Amino acid sequence: MRDECCGKSVIWVGDSKEVIRNFPKNIREDFGFALWQLQQGNIPVSSRPMPSIGRAVFELKSQDKSGWYRAIYMTKVKDKVFILHCFMKKSGKTAKNDLELAKQRYKAVITQERGS
């Protein structure tokens, strides 16, 4: 699924867009602004690198009273931003299954983009 605005395209991988739609409104607004910044070529304040997942992979963070929310994304692929995985973080450490899913989707995007 693709969203375009003013610069880079945002590509939603797997169920990431459906997941983020179920986040609280203030979290969706935080992530929406961060994605807009990425489309403009800027790095959001809430972004941090995730080299354990792959090259040019980062994480957006936001929180409210119910917990921490994450969106793992990838940049530097033909002016696209790929949203690999979105989830709510329930403990101090990111769950292994969330990291593994993001890695799988990263590998799939790399494979797909090399072929196109």
Backbone hydrogen bonds, N-H to C=O, Kabsch-Sander energy under -0.5 kcal/mol:
donor,donor_aa,acceptor,acceptor_aa,energy
3,D,10,V,-2.8
5,C,8,K,-0.6
8,K,39,Q,-1.5
9,S,79,D,-1.8
10,V,3,D,-3.5
11,I,9,S,-0.6
11,I,81,V,-3.3
12,W,1,M,-3.1
12,W,10,V,-0.5
13,V,11,I,-0.6
13,V,83,I,-2.5
16,S,13,V,-1.8
19,V,15,D,-2.5
20,I,16,S,-2.4
21,R,17,K,-1.7
22,N,18,E,-0.7
22,N,19,V,-1.4
23,F,20,I,-1.4
27,I,24,P,-0.6
28,R,24,P,-2.4
29,E,25,K,-2.5
30,D,26,N,-2.0
31,F,27,I,-2.6
32,G,28,R,-2.7
33,F,29,E,-2.3
34,A,30,D,-2.2
35,L,31,F,-2.7
36,W,32,G,-2.0
37,Q,33,F,-2.3
38,L,34,A,-2.1
39,Q,35,L,-2.4
40,Q,36,W,-1.4
41,G,38,L,-1.5
42,N,37,Q,-2.7
47,S,44,P,-1.6
48,R,59,E,-1.8
50,M,57,V,-3.1
53,I,50,M,-1.9
54,G,50,M,-1.4
57,V,54,G,-1.2
58,F,73,Y,-3.1
59,E,48,R,-2.4
60,L,71,A,-2.9
61,K,46,S,-1.0
62,S,69,Y,-1.7
64,D,67,G,-2.1
67,G,64,D,-1.2
68,W,89,K,-1.2
69,Y,62,S,-3.4
70,R,87,F,-3.1
71,A,60,L,-1.6
72,I,85,H,-3.3
73,Y,58,F,-2.7
73,Y,71,A,-0.5
74,M,82,F,-2.4
75,T,56,A,-2.3
77,V,80,K,-0.9
78,K,76,K,-0.5
80,K,77,V,-0.9
81,V,9,S,-3.1
82,F,74,M,-2.7
82,F,80,K,-0.5
83,I,11,I,-3.0
83,I,81,V,-0.6
84,L,72,I,-2.1
84,L,82,F,-0.9
85,H,72,I,-1.5
87,F,70,R,-2.2
89,K,68,W,-2.7
90,K,88,M,-0.5
98,D,95,A,-0.5
99,L,95,A,-1.8
100,E,96,K,-2.7
101,L,97,N,-2.1
102,A,98,D,-2.0
103,K,99,L,-2.2
104,Q,100,E,-2.5
105,R,101,L,-2.4
106,Y,102,A,-2.3
107,K,103,K,-2.5
108,A,104,Q,-2.1
109,V,105,R,-2.3
110,I,106,Y,-2.5
111,T,107,K,-2.4
112,Q,108,A,-2.5
113,E,109,V,-3.0
114,R,110,I,-1.9
115,G,111,T,-1.3
116,S,112,Q,-0.8
